[in-house]
Amino acid sequence: MKLKFCLLFLIGSLSACSFDKVPKIGNLSKIFSEESEEKSIRPENSVEYNCEKKKTFFLIYLNEKKSVWIIFPNREFKLNQVDESISKYTNDITTLEISAEKTQIKNEKEVLYKECVEKKDAE
């Protein structure tokens, strides 16, 4: 009796398994493929800056360049233009100084991103 019950339970359990949810071989081969698709992480309407030590950030101008939205790999925030300067933005903690030859981002203690240059789009 116990043997019949165990067999019945085993057959019932196996029939409950669905093989239609197992990934197809063709889909699995994509996982192990050496081909890769390059995805753009650049936010729409942003300017990309490449800095020393391969650091990158993105900048979106807001309110007719009176403020900027700065986007780092792990955070983003808004900086407001310093009244007397066209190329300096701050939130009293972080400061962005934009110039043709040396754009940099610093906080009260140190320069966080230095030797930054605007990445020009290929034409």
C-alpha positions, -999 to 999 in steps of 0.1 A, spaced: 0 0 0 28 24 9 46 16 -23 15 24 -44 10 57 -25 47 66 -31 45 58 -68 12 77 -71 28 107 -53 59 106 -75 39 104 -107 16 133 -96 46 154 -86 64 148 -120 33 156 -139 30 189 -121 63 200 -134 60 220 -166 87 218 -192 73 247 -212 89 271 -188 124 257 -193 144 281 -215 149 270 -251 184 261 -262 186 290 -286 179 315 -258 205 298 -236 231 302 -264 227 340 -262 238 340 -226 271 324 -235 277 343 -267 308 364 -270 288 391 -289 277 420 -269 254 449 -275 267 483 -266 240 503 -247 240 540 -243 238 552 -208 238 588 -219 207 606 -207 187 624 -234 198 661 -241 228 658 -219 265 667 -223 290 641 -215 323 649 -197 353 626 -195 377 632 -167 409 620 -152 410 584 -140 383 575 -166 356 591 -146 325 603 -165 295 625 -157 266 640 -176 252 675 -175 218 688 -185 213 725 -186 180 738 -171 162 772 -169 182 788 -198 215 776 -182 207 792 -148 209 757 -133 223 723 -142 213 687 -134 245 667 -128 244 630 -133 270 607 -118 270 569 -121 255 565 -86 237 597 -79 223 629 -94 214 664 -82 208 700 -92 233 729 -90 224 765 -94 244 791 -112 265 815 -91 252 850 -99 285 865 -108 297 837 -130 284 822 -162 304 790 -158 301 782 -120 273 762 -104 269 752 -68 245 739 -41 268 751 -13 282 715 -9 293 707 -45 307 732 -70 310 727 -108 334 750 -126 332 748 -164 359 761 -187 372 751 -221 404 736 -208 397 725 -172 362 716 -160 361 703 -125 338 693 -97 348 698 -61 333 697 -26 344 716 5 373 692 10 386 680 -23 384 680 -61 362 650 -70 364 652 -108 393 670 -125 408 674 -159 373 670 -174 366 677 -211 333 678 -230 329 647 -252 322 659 -288 298 638 -308 312 622 -340 300 640 -370 
